[in-house]
């Protein structure tokens, strides 16, 4: 991992260019495209997802915010269910939104574990998102995500999992576990750096349940100097 990061840093310092006339090395061209495509495929394979279901973002928390903002939960009158073993910055995020009127329901742990029966009591037909950490950074607890997902899906809700503590350390199968959305930065068990993360959004939910709220790219015009 360290060698790959060093090679990428050299690419950024010396070879990175958009100039069509620059004769970039084969490795530089791979960094610009092939490696990026391959990393999505590899991460997808690691969690049993397609490359088309993987996007890049800056951090795990940013990924969760992209999902939440794209669902427009508060405007629809929906609620969010989470728990007190979720990552602290994520809980802070929801508590701040609660101040603005979001209905946030926090399930409390029982002896540092999560009981699916407690989720049954608070997940209802207005619940849009159930957010949890697959492996809690508080105590290393592996959440019963499949059981919780079944409860959420039976009531029309979707499930987000923060998988940064899990992916690369324990088997993660988003399809088998019933996870609709997930995010993970690379600096833990993926042996990468801070500032880069993967976001998973189940394909059939892209653009429908989760709508884009940030837009990038370019517009082409057919007159000079744009051409």
C-alpha positions in Angstrom: 0.0 0.0 0.0 2.8 2.4 0.9 4.6 1.8 -2.4 1.4 2.4 -4.3 0.8 5.6 -2.5 4.4 6.8 -3.1 4.0 6.0 -6.8 0.7 7.9 -7.0 2.4 10.9 -5.2 5.1 10.9 -7.9 2.4 10.8 -10.6 0.7 13.8 -9.0 4.0 15.7 -8.7 5.4 15.0 -12.2 3.0 13.3 -14.6 -0.5 14.6 -13.9 -1.7 16.7 -16.9 -4.7 17.2 -19.1 -2.5 18.4 -21.9 -3.2 16.3 -25.0 0.3 17.0 -26.4 2.0 15.7 -23.3 3.5 12.2 -23.7 2.6 10.7 -20.3 4.0 7.4 -19.3 2.0 4.2 -19.4 1.9 4.2 -15.6 0.7 7.8 -15.5 -2.1 7.0 -18.0 -3.1 4.0 -15.8 -3.3 6.3 -12.7 -5.5 8.6 -14.7 -8.1 6.0 -15.6 -7.4 2.3 -15.4 -6.4 2.1 -11.7 -9.5 4.2 -10.7 -11.8 1.8 -12.6 -10.0 -1.2 -11.2 -10.3 0.0 -7.6 -14.1 0.3 -7.9 -14.2 -3.2 -9.3 -12.1 -4.5 -6.4 -14.0 -2.7 -3.7 -17.3 -3.9 -5.3 -15.9 -7.5 -5.2 -15.0 -7.1 -1.6 -18.6 -6.2 -0.6 -20.5 -8.1 -3.3 -21.5 -5.1 -5.3 -21.1 -4.0 -9.0 -18.6 -1.3 -10.0 -21.6 0.7 -11.2 -22.8 0.8 -7.6 -19.6 2.4 -6.3 -18.7 6.1 -6.2 -15.8 8.0 -4.6 -16.2 10.6 -1.9 -14.1 12.3 0.7 -15.0 10.3 3.9 -17.4 7.9 5.4 -19.4 10.7 7.0 -19.6 12.6 3.7 -20.9 9.4 2.1 -23.7 9.1 4.7 -24.6 12.8 4.2 -24.8 12.3 0.4 -27.3 9.5 1.0 -29.3 11.4 3.6 -29.4 14.6 1.5 -30.4 12.7 -1.6 -33.4 11.1 0.1 -34.8 14.5 1.2 -36.2 12.8 4.3 -37.2 15.8 6.4 -39.2 17.5 3.6 -41.2 14.3 3.1 -42.2 14.1 6.8 -40.1 10.9 7.3 -38.0 9.9 10.3 -34.5 8.4 10.8 -33.8 5.5 13.1 -30.2 5.1 14.4 -28.6 3.9 17.6 -26.1 5.0 20.3 -23.3 2.6 18.9 -23.3 4.5 15.6 -20.2 6.6 15.0 -20.2 9.8 17.1 -19.9 12.3 14.2 -22.9 10.6 12.5 -24.9 10.9 15.7 -23.9 14.5 15.9 -25.0 15.0 12.3 -28.5 13.6 13.1 -28.8 15.5 16.4 -28.0 18.8 14.6 -30.7 18.0 12.0 -33.1 17.1 14.8 -32.7 20.7 16.0 -34.1 21.8 12.6 -37.1 19.5 13.0 -36.0 16.1 11.8 -37.7 13.2 13.6 -34.6 11.2 14.9 -35.1 8.0 16.9 -32.0 6.7 18.7 -32.2 3.1 19.9 -30.1 2.6 23.0 -27.8 -0.4 23.4 -28.5 -3.2 25.9 -25.3 -4.3 27.6 -23.4 -2.8 24.6 -25.3 -4.8 22.1 -28.3 -4.0 19.8 -31.5 -5.9 20.2 -33.6 -6.0 16.9 -36.7 -6.1 19.0 -35.9 -2.5 20.1 -35.8 -1.5 16.4 -39.3 -3.0 15.9 -40.7 -0.6 18.5 -39.5 2.6 16.7 -39.3 1.7 12.9 -42.7 2.6 11.4 -44.2 3.3 8.0 -42.8 6.8 8.1 -39.2 5.6 8.7 -37.1 6.4 5.6 -33.7 5.4 6.8 -32.2 3.1 9.4 -28.5 4.1 9.9 -26.0 2.0 11.8 -22.3 1.2 12.0 -21.7 -2.4 11.0 -18.8 -2.8 13.5 -18.9 -0.1 16.2 -15.7 1.8 17.0 -17.0 1.9 20.6 -16.5 -1.7 21.4 -16.0 -3.7 18.2 -19.6 -5.0 18.3 -20.8 -6.5 15.0 -24.4 -5.3 14.6 -27.1 -7.8 13.7 -27.6 -5.9 10.4 -29.5 -8.6 8.5 -32.2 -8.8 11.2 -32.4 -5.1 11.4 -32.6 -4.8 7.6 -35.5 -7.2 7.5 -37.4 -5.1 10.0 -36.6 -1.9 8.0 -37.5 -3.3 4.6 -40.8 -4.8 5.9 -41.8 -1.2 6.8 -40.6 0.4 3.6 -37.4 1.9 5.0 -33.9 1.6 3.6 -30.6 0.7 5.5 -27.3 2.6 5.6 -24.3 1.0 7.1 -21.0 2.7 8.0 -18.6 -0.2 7.1 -15.2 1.5 7.7 -14.5 -0.7 10.8 -15.6 -3.8 8.9 -14.5 -3.9 5.3 -11.1 -5.5 4.9 -11.3 -7.1 8.3 -14.5 -9.2 8.3 -16.7 -10.6 5.4 -19.1 -7.9 4.1 -21.9 -8.9 1.7 -24.3 -6.0 1.2 -26.8 -8.1 -0.7 -26.9 -10.9 1.9 -26.9 -8.4 4.8 -29.7 -6.3 3.2 -27.6 -3.1 3.1 -28.9 -0.5 0.7 -26.2 2.1 1.2 -22.8 2.0 2.7 -19.6 4.0 2.9 -16.0 3.4 4.0 -12.9 5.5 4.1 -9.7 3.7 3.1 -7.4 4.6 6.0 -8.3 1.6 8.3 -8.4 -2.0 7.1 -8.2 -1.0 3.5 -4.7 0.4 4.3 -5.1 3.6 2.4 -5.2 7.3 3.3 -7.6 9.8 4.9 -9.4 11.9 2.4 -10.7 9.1 0.1 -13.7 6.9 0.6 -16.0 4.5 -1.2 -19.8 5.0 -1.4 -22.1 2.1 -2.2 -25.7 2.8 -3.5 -27.8 -0.1 -4.6 -28.2 0.4 -8.4 -32.0 0.4 -8.5 -32.1 3.2 -5.8 -29.8 5.5 -7.7 -31.6 8.6 -9.0 -34.9 7.4 -7.5 -34.7 6.9 -3.8 -31.4 8.8 -3.6 -31.4 11.7 -6.0 -28.2 13.7 -6.8 -27.7 16.9 -4.8 -24.2 17.8 -6.1 -23.4 18.2 -9.8 -20.1 18.2 -11.6 -18.7 17.6 -15.1 -18.7 19.9 -18.0 -20.8 21.3 -20.8 -19.6 21.2 -24.4 -20.3 24.0 -26.9 -19.9 23.8 -30.6 -18.3 27.2 -31.2 -14.8 28.7 -30.6 -13.0 28.7 -28.3 -14.9 25.9 -26.6 -14.3 23.5 -29.5 
